[in-house]
Amino acid sequence: MAFQLLFNGGLTAFFIYCYYYISITAPAKTRAHEIDGADWPKLLLILLIFALIVNIVKIIRRTPAAERNMSEITSIDFAGIFKSKLFLGMAFLFLYAVALPYVGFIPASIVMATLYMMLLGEHRLLFALRNSVISVASLYALFYFLLNVMLPRGISIFRDFALMVESVRYMF
């Protein structure tokens, strides 16, 4: 219970900070009573903050009074958390987000999908790699060819590769 409350409280504080940050950095409105681009994230943050506060209240209400102690925070196994598949999956996603602008969508996504399949228990590397290539090619075709959305190309040799793949569009 204590860890859930701490996590929800931390998220609430972070979302309040995000709301404040958007409020002070957004450009001035051009029309007084219209919702502009800066208002949508603020509305979503208000909904998230409200949902987190409701969740905190629900956690407190469903926990019996005898079990509402904070001693379980000191007994958390941090080594086990860092070795868990959930933490490794989040680390993979973080590294993917960092690498995406530099490596480009296609190579970064193939590596990410393969690593994630291996993390989830797929033991056959070639099977995971093949399915990753098929998945990424399908997503790339959907976004680039059908929706006309430019995906990150990367830099240097990765950019050249992305431009080569994009030139396929003009062959047909």
TILUM-209414 format. One line per field, with one value per atom (N, C-alpha, C, O): atom name; x, y, z; residue number from 1. Coordinates in nm, 2 decimals. Layout:
// TILUM-209414
atom: CA,...
px: X,...
py: Y,...
pz: Z,...
seq: NUM,...
This chain:
// TILUM-209414
atom: N,CA,C,O,N,CA,C,O,N,CA,C,O,N,CA,C,O,N,CA,C,O,N,CA,C,O,N,CA,C,O,N,CA,C,O,N,CA,C,O,N,CA,C,O,N,CA,C,O,N,CA,C,O,N,CA,C,O,N,CA,C,O,N,CA,C,O,N,CA,C,O,N,CA,C,O,N,CA,C,O,N,CA,C,O,N,CA,C,O,N,CA,C,O,N,CA,C,O,N,CA,C,O,N,CA,C,O,N,CA,C,O,N,CA,C,O,N,CA,C,O,N,CA,C,O,N,CA,C,O,N,CA,C,O,N,CA,C,O,N,CA,C,O,N,CA,C,O,N,CA,C,O,N,CA,C,O,N,CA,C,O,N,CA,C,O,N,CA,C,O,N,CA,C,O,N,CA,C,O,N,CA,C,O,N,CA,C,O,N,CA,C,O,N,CA,C,O,N,CA,C,O,N,CA,C,O,N,CA,C,O,N,CA,C,O,N,CA,C,O,N,CA,C,O,N,CA,C,O,N,CA,C,O,N,CA,C,O,N,CA,C,O,N,CA,C,O,N,CA,C,O,N,CA,C,O,N,CA,C,O,N,CA,C,O,N,CA,C,O,N,CA,C,O,N,CA,C,O,N,CA,C,O,N,CA,C,O,N,CA,C,O,N,CA,C,O,N,CA,C,O,N,CA,C,O,N,CA,C,O,N,CA,C,O,N,CA,C,O,N,CA,C,O,N,CA,C,O,N,CA,C,O,N,CA,C,O,N,CA,C,O,N,CA,C,O,N,CA,C,O,N,CA,C,O,N,CA,C,O,N,CA,C,O,N,CA,C,O,N,CA,C,O,N,CA,C,O,N,CA,C,O,N,CA,C,O,N,CA,C,O,N,CA,C,O,N,CA,C,O,N,CA,C,O,N,CA,C,O,N,CA,C,O,N,CA,C,O,N,CA,C,O,N,CA,C,O,N,CA,C,O,N,CA,C,O,N,CA,C,O,N,CA,C,O,N,CA,C,O,N,CA,C,O,N,CA,C,O,N,CA,C,O,N,CA,C,O,N,CA,C,O,N,CA,C,O,N,CA,C,O,N,CA,C,O,N,CA,C,O,N,CA,C,O,N,CA,C,O,N,CA,C,O,N,CA,C,O,N,CA,C,O,N,CA,C,O,N,CA,C,O,N,CA,C,O,N,CA,C,O,N,CA,C,O,N,CA,C,O,N,CA,C,O,N,CA,C,O,N,CA,C,O,N,CA,C,O,N,CA,C,O,N,CA,C,O,N,CA,C,O,N,CA,C,O,N,CA,C,O,N,CA,C,O,N,CA,C,O,N,CA,C,O,N,CA,C,O,N,CA,C,O,N,CA,C,O,N,CA,C,O,N,CA,C,O,N,CA,C,O,N,CA,C,O,N,CA,C,O,N,CA,C,O,N,CA,C,O,N,CA,C,O,N,CA,C,O,N,CA,C,O,N,CA,C,O,N,CA,C,O,N,CA,C,O,N,CA,C,O,N,CA,C,O,N,CA,C,O,N,CA,C,O,N,CA,C,O,N,CA,C,O,N,CA,C,O,N,CA,C,O,N,CA,C,O,N,CA,C,O,N,CA,C,O,N,CA,C,O,N,CA,C,O,N,CA,C,O,N,CA,C,O,N,CA,C,O,N,CA,C,O,N,CA,C,O,N,CA,C,O,N,CA,C,O,N,CA,C,O,N,CA,C,O,N,CA,C,O,N,CA,C,O
px: 0.08,0.00,0.09,0.06,0.19,0.27,0.34,0.35,0.39,0.46,0.37,0.40,0.24,0.14,0.11,0.10,0.09,0.06,0.18,0.16,0.30,0.42,0.43,0.46,0.41,0.41,0.30,0.33,0.18,0.07,0.09,0.06,0.14,0.17,0.28,0.27,0.38,0.49,0.44,0.48,0.36,0.30,0.21,0.21,0.13,0.05,0.13,0.10,0.24,0.32,0.39,0.40,0.43,0.49,0.39,0.43,0.27,0.17,0.13,0.10,0.13,0.10,0.21,0.18,0.34,0.45,0.43,0.46,0.40,0.38,0.27,0.28,0.16,0.05,0.10,0.08,0.18,0.24,0.33,0.33,0.42,0.51,0.45,0.49,0.34,0.27,0.20,0.20,0.15,0.08,0.18,0.14,0.30,0.39,0.47,0.52,0.48,0.55,0.47,0.52,0.34,0.25,0.24,0.23,0.23,0.21,0.07,-0.02,0.06,-0.07,-0.18,-0.15,-0.30,-0.41,-0.44,-0.43,-0.48,-0.52,-0.67,-0.71,-0.75,-0.89,-0.92,-0.87,-1.01,-1.03,-1.10,-1.06,-1.20,-1.29,-1.27,-1.37,-1.16,-1.13,-1.03,-0.94,-1.04,-0.94,-0.83,-0.85,-0.71,-0.60,-0.50,-0.54,-0.39,-0.30,-0.24,-0.21,-0.23,-0.18,-0.28,-0.25,-0.41,-0.51,-0.54,-0.58,-0.52,-0.54,-0.45,-0.51,-0.32,-0.24,-0.28,-0.28,-0.32,-0.36,-0.49,-0.51,-0.58,-0.71,-0.68,-0.73,-0.59,-0.55,-0.48,-0.51,-0.40,-0.33,-0.43,-0.41,-0.53,-0.63,-0.70,-0.73,-0.74,-0.80,-0.71,-0.75,-0.58,-0.49,-0.47,-0.47,-0.46,-0.44,-0.57,-0.56,-0.69,-0.81,-0.82,-0.85,-0.78,-0.78,-0.68,-0.71,-0.56,-0.47,-0.51,-0.49,-0.58,-0.63,-0.74,-0.75,-0.83,-0.93,-0.87,-0.91,-0.76,-0.69,-0.63,-0.64,-0.57,-0.51,-0.62,-0.60,-0.73,-0.84,-0.89,-0.92,-0.90,-0.95,-0.85,-0.89,-0.72,-0.62,-0.63,-0.62,-0.65,-0.66,-0.78,-0.78,-0.89,-1.02,-1.02,-1.08,-0.96,-0.97,-0.87,-0.88,-0.77,-0.67,-0.72,-0.76,-0.73,-0.77,-0.68,-0.56,-0.74,-0.66,-0.54,-0.44,-0.55,-0.43,-0.31,-0.20,-0.34,-0.24,-0.19,-0.11,-0.23,-0.19,-0.06,-0.06,0.04,0.17,0.26,0.24,0.37,0.46,0.59,0.69,0.58,0.70,0.74,0.85,0.64,0.67,0.76,0.82,0.78,0.87,1.01,1.09,1.04,1.18,1.21,1.33,1.11,1.14,1.13,1.12,1.14,1.13,1.26,1.37,1.25,1.37,1.41,1.36,1.49,1.53,1.61,1.60,1.69,1.77,1.67,1.70,1.57,1.47,1.39,1.36,1.37,1.30,1.38,1.33,1.51,1.60,1.63,1.67,1.60,1.62,1.49,1.49,1.38,1.25,1.23,1.30,1.15,1.12,1.05,1.08,0.97,0.90,1.01,1.00,1.10,1.21,1.29,1.32,1.33,1.41,1.33,1.39,1.20,1.12,1.12,1.12,1.10,1.10,1.24,1.25,1.35,1.48,1.50,1.56,1.45,1.46,1.38,1.43,1.26,1.18,1.25,1.25,1.32,1.39,1.51,1.53,1.58,1.70,1.65,1.71,1.54,1.48,1.44,1.47,1.38,1.34,1.46,1.46,1.57,1.69,1.76,1.81,1.76,1.83,1.75,1.81,1.62,1.54,1.58,1.59,1.61,1.65,1.78,1.81,1.87,2.01,2.02,2.09,1.94,1.95,1.84,1.86,1.73,1.62,1.52,1.55,1.40,1.29,1.32,1.30,1.36,1.37,1.47,1.43,1.60,1.69,1.66,1.67,1.62,1.60,1.47,1.47,1.37,1.25,1.28,1.22,1.36,1.39,1.46,1.43,1.56,1.64,1.55,1.55,1.47,1.38,1.28,1.26,1.22,1.12,1.18,1.13,1.30,1.37,1.41,1.39,1.47,1.50,1.38,1.38,1.27,1.15,1.09,1.04,1.10,1.05,1.14,1.09,1.27,1.36,1.33,1.34,1.31,1.27,1.15,1.14,1.05,0.92,0.93,0.83,1.04,1.06,1.08,1.09,1.09,1.12,1.27,1.35,1.29,1.43,1.49,1.62,1.41,1.47,1.50,1.41,1.63,1.67,1.62,1.58,1.64,1.60,1.45,1.41,1.37,1.23,1.19,1.11,1.25,1.22,1.27,1.20,1.38,1.43,1.34,1.31,1.30,1.22,1.08,1.04,1.02,0.90,0.91,0.82,1.03,1.05,1.06,1.00,1.13,1.14,1.01,0.97,0.93,0.79,0.71,0.63,0.71,0.63,0.67,0.58,0.80,0.85,0.82,0.78,0.84,0.81,0.66,0.62,0.57,0.43,0.40,0.32,0.45,0.43,0.48,0.42,0.60,0.66,0.58,0.55,0.53,0.44,0.32,0.27,0.26,0.14,0.16,0.08,0.26,0.28,0.34,0.29,0.43,0.50,0.42,0.40,0.37,0.31,0.16,0.11,0.09,-0.05,-0.09,-0.18,-0.03,-0.06,0.03,0.00,0.13,0.23,0.29,0.30,0.32,0.39,0.54,0.58,0.62,0.76,0.81,0.79,0.88,0.93,1.08,1.14,1.14,1.28,1.37,1.36,1.46,1.55,1.69,1.75,1.72,1.85,1.96,1.92,2.08,2.19,2.30,2.30,2.38,2.49,2.44,2.35,2.50,2.46,2.32,2.26,2.26,2.12,2.03,1.93,2.06,1.99,1.99,1.89,2.11,2.12,2.04,1.97,2.04,1.95,1.80,1.73,1.76,1.62,1.58,1.47,1.67,1.64,1.63,1.55,1.72,1.71,1.58,1.51,1.53,1.40,1.29,1.19,1.30,1.19,1.19,1.08,1.30,1.30,1.22,1.19,1.19,1.10,0.97,0.91,0.92,0.79,0.79,0.68,0.90,0.90,0.93,0.93,0.95,0.97,0.84,0.84,0.73,0.61,0.52,0.41
py: -0.12,0.00,0.12,0.22,0.13,0.25,0.28,0.40,0.18,0.20,0.25,0.34,0.20,0.25,0.40,0.48,0.43,0.57,0.66,0.77,0.62,0.70,0.72,0.83,0.61,0.62,0.71,0.80,0.70,0.78,0.93,1.02,0.95,1.08,1.15,1.27,1.07,1.12,1.16,1.26,1.07,1.10,1.23,1.31,1.24,1.36,1.48,1.58,1.48,1.60,1.63,1.75,1.53,1.55,1.61,1.70,1.56,1.61,1.76,1.84,1.79,1.93,2.02,2.13,1.97,2.05,2.07,2.18,1.96,1.97,2.07,2.15,2.07,2.17,2.31,2.40,2.33,2.46,2.50,2.62,2.41,2.44,2.48,2.57,2.40,2.44,2.57,2.65,2.60,2.73,2.85,2.95,2.84,2.95,2.96,3.07,2.85,2.85,2.86,2.89,2.85,2.85,2.99,3.09,3.01,3.15,3.20,3.12,3.33,3.40,3.36,3.34,3.35,3.31,3.42,3.54,3.38,3.48,3.51,3.63,3.42,3.44,3.39,3.29,3.46,3.44,3.31,3.25,3.28,3.17,3.04,2.97,3.02,2.90,2.82,2.87,2.69,2.59,2.59,2.55,2.62,2.61,2.50,2.41,2.49,2.37,2.35,2.24,2.46,2.45,2.40,2.36,2.41,2.38,2.23,2.17,2.16,2.01,1.94,1.85,1.96,1.89,1.92,1.84,2.05,2.09,2.02,1.98,2.00,1.93,1.78,1.73,1.72,1.58,1.57,1.47,1.67,1.66,1.68,1.61,1.76,1.78,1.64,1.60,1.57,1.44,1.34,1.26,1.34,1.25,1.28,1.19,1.40,1.44,1.40,1.34,1.42,1.38,1.23,1.18,1.16,1.01,0.96,0.86,1.02,0.98,1.00,0.92,1.12,1.15,1.05,1.01,1.02,0.92,0.78,0.71,0.75,0.62,0.62,0.52,0.73,0.74,0.72,0.65,0.78,0.77,0.63,0.57,0.56,0.42,0.33,0.24,0.35,0.27,0.28,0.19,0.41,0.43,0.36,0.30,0.38,0.32,0.17,0.11,0.10,-0.04,-0.11,-0.23,-0.04,-0.10,-0.09,0.02,-0.20,-0.19,-0.10,-0.09,-0.04,0.05,-0.01,0.05,-0.14,-0.21,-0.22,-0.24,-0.22,-0.24,-0.11,-0.11,0.00,0.14,0.19,0.29,0.11,0.16,0.18,0.12,0.25,0.28,0.20,0.22,0.09,0.01,-0.08,-0.12,-0.10,-0.18,-0.11,-0.17,0.02,0.10,0.06,0.05,0.03,0.00,-0.15,-0.18,-0.23,-0.37,-0.40,-0.51,-0.29,-0.31,-0.37,-0.32,-0.47,-0.53,-0.46,-0.50,-0.36,-0.28,-0.36,-0.34,-0.45,-0.54,-0.62,-0.64,-0.67,-0.75,-0.66,-0.71,-0.54,-0.44,-0.42,-0.42,-0.40,-0.37,-0.49,-0.48,-0.61,-0.73,-0.78,-0.87,-0.71,-0.76,-0.73,-0.64,-0.81,-0.79,-0.65,-0.59,-0.61,-0.48,-0.37,-0.28,-0.37,-0.26,-0.27,-0.17,-0.39,-0.40,-0.36,-0.30,-0.38,-0.34,-0.18,-0.12,-0.12,0.02,0.08,0.18,0.01,0.06,0.05,0.13,-0.06,-0.08,0.03,0.09,0.07,0.17,0.31,0.39,0.33,0.46,0.47,0.57,0.36,0.36,0.37,0.44,0.31,0.32,0.47,0.52,0.54,0.68,0.77,0.86,0.74,0.81,0.79,0.88,0.66,0.63,0.66,0.68,0.68,0.70,0.81,0.79,0.93,1.04,1.02,1.07,0.94,0.92,0.80,0.81,0.70,0.57,0.57,0.50,0.63,0.63,0.52,0.43,0.53,0.44,0.30,0.21,0.27,0.13,0.05,-0.05,0.09,0.00,0.00,-0.10,0.12,0.12,0.04,-0.03,0.04,-0.04,-0.19,-0.27,-0.23,-0.37,-0.42,-0.53,-0.35,-0.39,-0.39,-0.49,-0.29,-0.28,-0.40,-0.46,-0.42,-0.53,-0.67,-0.75,-0.69,-0.81,-0.83,-0.94,-0.73,-0.73,-0.76,-0.83,-0.69,-0.71,-0.85,-0.90,-0.90,-1.04,-1.14,-1.23,-1.11,-1.20,-1.18,-1.28,-1.06,-1.03,-1.11,-1.16,-1.11,-1.18,-1.33,-1.40,-1.38,-1.53,-1.60,-1.72,-1.53,-1.59,-1.63,-1.55,-1.76,-1.81,-1.82,-1.84,-1.82,-1.83,-1.69,-1.62,-1.66,-1.53,-1.50,-1.39,-1.59,-1.57,-1.55,-1.47,-1.62,-1.61,-1.47,-1.40,-1.42,-1.29,-1.18,-1.08,-1.20,-1.10,-1.09,-0.98,-1.21,-1.21,-1.14,-1.06,-1.17,-1.11,-0.96,-0.88,-0.92,-0.78,-0.70,-0.60,-0.76,-0.70,-0.69,-0.58,-0.79,-0.79,-0.68,-0.61,-0.68,-0.58,-0.44,-0.35,-0.41,-0.28,-0.24,-0.12,-0.33,-0.30,-0.27,-0.17,-0.34,-0.31,-0.17,-0.10,-0.14,-0.01,0.10,0.20,0.08,0.18,0.20,0.32,0.10,0.11,0.18,0.27,0.15,0.22,0.37,0.45,0.40,0.55,0.62,0.73,0.57,0.64,0.65,0.75,0.53,0.52,0.55,0.62,0.51,0.53,0.66,0.73,0.69,0.81,0.93,1.04,0.91,1.02,1.09,1.21,1.01,1.06,1.03,0.91,1.13,1.11,1.06,1.12,0.95,0.89,0.93,0.96,0.92,0.96,0.89,0.76,0.96,0.90,0.86,0.77,0.93,0.91,1.00,1.09,0.98,1.06,0.97,0.85,1.03,0.96,0.84,0.86,0.73,0.61,0.57,0.51,0.59,0.56,0.64,0.60,0.77,0.86,0.82,0.81,0.78,0.73,0.60,0.59,0.52,0.40,0.43,0.38,0.53,0.57,0.63,0.61,0.71,0.78,0.67,0.69,0.57,0.46,0.39,0.36,0.36,0.29,0.38,0.34,0.51,0.61,0.62,0.65,0.60,0.61,0.50,0.51,0.40,0.29,0.34,0.29,0.44,0.50,0.55,0.54,0.60,0.66,0.56,0.59,0.43,0.33,0.28,0.23,0.30,0.25,0.35,0.32
pz: 0.00,0.00,0.00,-0.07,0.08,0.09,-0.04,-0.07,-0.10,-0.23,-0.33,-0.41,-0.34,-0.43,-0.40,-0.50,-0.28,-0.24,-0.28,-0.33,-0.25,-0.29,-0.44,-0.48,-0.51,-0.66,-0.71,-0.80,-0.67,-0.71,-0.67,-0.75,-0.55,-0.51,-0.59,-0.63,-0.63,-0.71,-0.85,-0.90,-0.91,-1.04,-1.03,-1.12,-0.92,-0.91,-0.90,-0.97,-0.82,-0.81,-0.95,-0.99,-1.02,-1.15,-1.25,-1.33,-1.25,-1.35,-1.31,-1.40,-1.18,-1.14,-1.19,-1.24,-1.18,-1.23,-1.38,-1.43,-1.46,-1.60,-1.64,-1.73,-1.56,-1.58,-1.57,-1.65,-1.46,-1.43,-1.54,-1.59,-1.59,-1.69,-1.82,-1.89,-1.86,-1.98,-1.97,-2.06,-1.85,-1.83,-1.85,-1.90,-1.80,-1.81,-1.94,-1.97,-2.01,-2.14,-2.26,-2.37,-2.25,-2.37,-2.41,-2.33,-2.55,-2.60,-2.56,-2.53,-2.56,-2.53,-2.63,-2.75,-2.58,-2.67,-2.77,-2.73,-2.89,-2.99,-2.97,-3.00,-2.93,-2.91,-2.77,-2.72,-2.71,-2.56,-2.53,-2.43,-2.60,-2.56,-2.65,-2.66,-2.71,-2.79,-2.72,-2.65,-2.75,-2.70,-2.80,-2.92,-2.76,-2.85,-2.82,-2.74,-2.89,-2.88,-2.74,-2.70,-2.66,-2.52,-2.42,-2.31,-2.46,-2.36,-2.36,-2.26,-2.47,-2.47,-2.37,-2.30,-2.37,-2.27,-2.13,-2.04,-2.11,-1.97,-1.93,-1.82,-2.03,-1.99,-1.96,-1.87,-2.04,-2.01,-1.88,-1.80,-1.84,-1.71,-1.60,-1.50,-1.62,-1.51,-1.49,-1.38,-1.60,-1.59,-1.52,-1.44,-1.56,-1.49,-1.35,-1.26,-1.31,-1.17,-1.09,-0.98,-1.15,-1.08,-1.06,-0.96,-1.17,-1.16,-1.06,-0.99,-1.05,-0.95,-0.81,-0.72,-0.79,-0.65,-0.62,-0.50,-0.71,-0.68,-0.65,-0.56,-0.72,-0.70,-0.56,-0.49,-0.52,-0.38,-0.28,-0.18,-0.29,-0.20,-0.19,-0.09,-0.31,-0.32,-0.25,-0.18,-0.26,-0.20,-0.05,0.03,0.00,0.14,0.20,0.31,0.13,0.18,0.18,0.27,0.08,0.07,0.16,0.18,0.21,0.30,0.45,0.49,0.52,0.66,0.74,0.71,0.85,0.93,0.99,1.01,1.02,1.08,0.98,1.03,0.85,0.76,0.70,0.60,0.75,0.69,0.76,0.82,0.74,0.79,0.68,0.57,0.70,0.60,0.61,0.54,0.69,0.71,0.59,0.57,0.50,0.38,0.28,0.19,0.29,0.20,0.23,0.14,0.36,0.39,0.35,0.35,0.33,0.30,0.15,0.11,0.06,-0.08,-0.13,-0.09,-0.22,-0.28,-0.40,-0.51,-0.39,-0.51,-0.61,-0.73,-0.56,-0.66,-0.74,-0.86,-0.68,-0.76,-0.86,-0.96,-0.82,-0.91,-1.04,-1.15,-1.02,-1.13,-1.22,-1.33,-1.17,-1.25,-1.31,-1.39,-1.28,-1.33,-1.48,-1.53,-1.54,-1.68,-1.71,-1.81,-1.61,-1.63,-1.63,-1.72,-1.54,-1.54,-1.67,-1.73,-1.71,-1.83,-1.95,-2.04,-1.96,-2.07,-2.07,-2.18,-1.95,-1.95,-1.99,-2.05,-1.95,-1.99,-2.14,-2.20,-2.20,-2.34,-2.41,-2.51,-2.36,-2.42,-2.41,-2.50,-2.30,-2.28,-2.37,-2.44,-2.39,-2.48,-2.62,-2.71,-2.66,-2.79,-2.82,-2.93,-2.72,-2.74,-2.76,-2.83,-2.69,-2.70,-2.83,-2.90,-2.88,-3.00,-3.13,-3.23,-3.12,-3.24,-3.32,-3.45,-3.27,-3.36,-3.43,-3.54,-3.37,-3.42,-3.51,-3.61,-3.48,-3.56,-3.66,-3.76,-3.64,-3.73,-3.69,-3.61,-3.75,-3.71,-3.74,-3.66,-3.86,-3.91,-3.83,-3.77,-3.82,-3.74,-3.59,-3.53,-3.54,-3.39,-3.36,-3.25,-3.44,-3.41,-3.43,-3.36,-3.53,-3.55,-3.42,-3.37,-3.38,-3.26,-3.14,-3.06,-3.12,-3.00,-3.00,-2.90,-3.12,-3.12,-3.10,-3.03,-3.15,-3.13,-2.98,-2.92,-2.92,-2.78,-2.69,-2.59,-2.72,-2.64,-2.66,-2.56,-2.78,-2.79,-2.71,-2.65,-2.71,-2.64,-2.49,-2.41,-2.44,-2.30,-2.26,-2.15,-2.35,-2.32,-2.33,-2.30,-2.37,-2.36,-2.49,-2.49,-2.60,-2.73,-2.73,-2.72,-2.75,-2.75,-2.88,-2.89,-2.99,-3.13,-3.18,-3.22,-3.19,-3.24,-3.38,-3.41,-3.47,-3.61,-3.62,-3.71,-3.55,-3.55,-3.50,-3.56,-3.39,-3.34,-3.44,-3.45,-3.50,-3.59,-3.72,-3.76,-3.77,-3.88,-3.85,-3.93,-3.74,-3.71,-3.68,-3.71,-3.62,-3.60,-3.73,-3.75,-3.83,-3.96,-4.03,-4.09,-4.02,-4.08,-4.01,-4.08,-3.88,-3.81,-3.84,-3.86,-3.84,-3.86,-4.01,-4.03,-4.10,-4.24,-4.26,-4.33,-4.19,-4.20,-4.14,-4.20,-4.02,-3.96,-4.05,-4.06,-4.10,-4.19,-4.31,-4.35,-4.37,-4.49,-4.46,-4.53,-4.34,-4.30,-4.28,-4.34,-4.20,-4.18,-4.29,-4.32,-4.36,-4.47,-4.60,-4.66,-4.64,-4.77,-4.77,-4.86,-4.67,-4.66,-4.59,-4.64,-4.48,-4.40,-4.43,-4.39,-4.51,-4.55,-4.42,-4.42,-4.32,-4.20,-4.21,-4.23,-4.19,-4.20,-4.06,-3.96,-4.07,-3.95,-3.94,-4.04,-3.81,-3.80,-3.89,-3.90,-3.95,-4.05,-3.99,-4.03,-3.88,-3.82,-3.89,-3.96,-3.85,-3.91,-3.97,-3.95,-4.06,-4.13,-4.21,-4.30,-4.19,-4.27,-4.25,-4.34,-4.13,-4.11,-4.19,-4.24,-4.21,-4.29,-4.44,-4.51,-4.49,-4.62,-4.64,-4.75,-4.55,-4.56,-4.56,-4.65,-4.48,-4.48,-4.61,-4.66,-4.67,-4.79,-4.91,-5.00,-4.90,-5.00,-4.99,-5.09,-4.87,-4.85,-4.90,-4.96,-4.87,-4.91,-5.06,-5.12,-5.13,-5.28,-5.34,-5.46,-5.27,-5.33,-5.37,-5.47,-5.30,-5.34,-5.48,-5.55,-5.53,-5.66,-5.77,-5.89,-5.73,-5.83,-5.89,-6.00,-5.82,-5.87,-5.93,-5.97
seq: 1,1,1,1,2,2,2,2,3,3,3,3,4,4,4,4,5,5,5,5,6,6,6,6,7,7,7,7,8,8,8,8,9,9,9,9,10,10,10,10,11,11,11,11,12,12,12,12,13,13,13,13,14,14,14,14,15,15,15,15,16,16,16,16,17,17,17,17,18,18,18,18,19,19,19,19,20,20,20,20,21,21,21,21,22,22,22,22,23,23,23,23,24,24,24,24,25,25,25,25,26,26,26,26,27,27,27,27,28,28,28,28,29,29,29,29,30,30,30,30,31,31,31,31,32,32,32,32,33,33,33,33,34,34,34,34,35,35,35,35,36,36,36,36,37,37,37,37,38,38,38,38,39,39,39,39,40,40,40,40,41,41,41,41,42,42,42,42,43,43,43,43,44,44,44,44,45,45,45,45,46,46,46,46,47,47,47,47,48,48,48,48,49,49,49,49,50,50,50,50,51,51,51,51,52,52,52,52,53,53,53,53,54,54,54,54,55,55,55,55,56,56,56,56,57,57,57,57,58,58,58,58,59,59,59,59,60,60,60,60,61,61,61,61,62,62,62,62,63,63,63,63,64,64,64,64,65,65,65,65,66,66,66,66,67,67,67,67,68,68,68,68,69,69,69,69,70,70,70,70,71,71,71,71,72,72,72,72,73,73,73,73,74,74,74,74,75,75,75,75,76,76,76,76,77,77,77,77,78,78,78,78,79,79,79,79,80,80,80,80,81,81,81,81,82,82,82,82,83,83,83,83,84,84,84,84,85,85,85,85,86,86,86,86,87,87,87,87,88,88,88,88,89,89,89,89,90,90,90,90,91,91,91,91,92,92,92,92,93,93,93,93,94,94,94,94,95,95,95,95,96,96,96,96,97,97,97,97,98,98,98,98,99,99,99,99,100,100,100,100,101,101,101,101,102,102,102,102,103,103,103,103,104,104,104,104,105,105,105,105,106,106,106,106,107,107,107,107,108,108,108,108,109,109,109,109,110,110,110,110,111,111,111,111,112,112,112,112,113,113,113,113,114,114,114,114,115,115,115,115,116,116,116,116,117,117,117,117,118,118,118,118,119,119,119,119,120,120,120,120,121,121,121,121,122,122,122,122,123,123,123,123,124,124,124,124,125,125,125,125,126,126,126,126,127,127,127,127,128,128,128,128,129,129,129,129,130,130,130,130,131,131,131,131,132,132,132,132,133,133,133,133,134,134,134,134,135,135,135,135,136,136,136,136,137,137,137,137,138,138,138,138,139,139,139,139,140,140,140,140,141,141,141,141,142,142,142,142,143,143,143,143,144,144,144,144,145,145,145,145,146,146,146,146,147,147,147,147,148,148,148,148,149,149,149,149,150,150,150,150,151,151,151,151,152,152,152,152,153,153,153,153,154,154,154,154,155,155,155,155,156,156,156,156,157,157,157,157,158,158,158,158,159,159,159,159,160,160,160,160,161,161,161,161,162,162,162,162,163,163,163,163,164,164,164,164,165,165,165,165,166,166,166,166,167,167,167,167,168,168,168,168,169,169,169,169,170,170,170,170,171,171,171,171,172,172,172,172
